Amino acid sequence: MIIHKTLTVARPPDVAFKIFVDELAQWWPSHSHSFVGGDAKPTIEPRVGGRFFERNSEGSEYTIGEVLAYEPGARVSFTWNHGKGKGTTEIDVRFSADGAGTRLDLTHSGWERLRDPKEAAGYDTGWDTVLGYYIALAGAEK
């Protein structure tokens, strides 16, 4: 199974990318989608080999994945660690000009590598929820 989500925001690609990566902690719904809970702040280190991780104010930290591709304004790709012994998947997010806005294409793949590939169903609806927060901050295309 491959999860694919597409959306359009009323921002140019460089700004849409910046909001997705640099302002991640402002839109990511950590209250409902967090590995460490509390007031977790997710961070993507802006380089290939960087970490995608979250940390809360109590110092709990979880490395969600590793950055595989980092092309400002165009693409960010990273692994997603599903927890100890469960396996990892990959997420690729691409940003392309679409009229005056940006088309964002998110692909979440590698489910066959998990101990329980059926976990994908929850992520399919989960990405709809999570990306809804991104759209709220970035601005939906009218």
Helices and strands as residue ranges (DSSP letters): E 3-9, H 13-21, H 24-27, E 41-44, E 51-55, E 61-71, E 75-81, E 88-98, E 101-109, G 111-113, G 117-119, H 120-138
